[in-house]
Amino acid sequence: MKRTRQKETKNLILTGVGGQGNVMASRTLAGMLVDAGYIVTIGETFGMSQRGGSVMSHLRISPDSVKSPQIPRGRADVIVALEPLEALRVLTVYGNPQVCVLSNARPVYPIGVITGELSYPSEDNIQVAFQQLSKAFWIIDATSAALALGNPVLSNIVMIGALAKTGFLPIDRRMFEKEIKKTLAADKCAVNLKAYDAGGEMIK
């Protein structure tokens, strides 16, 4: 499918927790878009990421000019989350009435929740918040799709495939395949393509 070149800067936030492959996903997306002729700036923040803390990547995608790497509050166009509570956290700060959200359904519970010191919002409460705070949203079980392929970290690639299917960004499978062939060992490409395809199939 031929992609129409975007004419305006788009602000995307990709968020998750340490160990989910957030940085790899953001670099893959950036590589795909740079190869297509866009100017992409990336800003990243880490909250004790090696212990399961928050990880957030800001991608500013422009057809013609370099932007500051940090997206201003309330100015995200798209939020892609590898973990649902992280989606909600980012949405409350960077969202606006026109933002679109794509979130993995599978929670990663913080230590405080596991020990009973903190509570985690219910799936219904998170969905209601998405409805109230975004223009459109998708919640997909990227983790289950990744587990079916033998590696839960592939959920980040499932999310890229789903993002491509939404049409929010000018990306497609050909661009993804070209990018991973530059960055991954040859024996890893096939399963990553399967993960990408699985994500696309989840968007109706």
Secondary structure, 3 states (H helix, E strand, C coil): CCCCCCCCCEEEEEEEECCCCHHHHHHHHHHHHHHCCCEEEEEEEECCHHHCCEEEEEEEEECCCCCCCCCCCCCCCEEEECCHHHHHHHHHHHCCCCCEEEEECCCCCCHHHHCCCCCCCCHHHHHHHHHHHCCEEEEECHHHHHHHCCCHHHHHHHHHHHHHHHCCCCCCHHHHHHHHHHHCCHHHHHHHHHHHHHHHHCCC
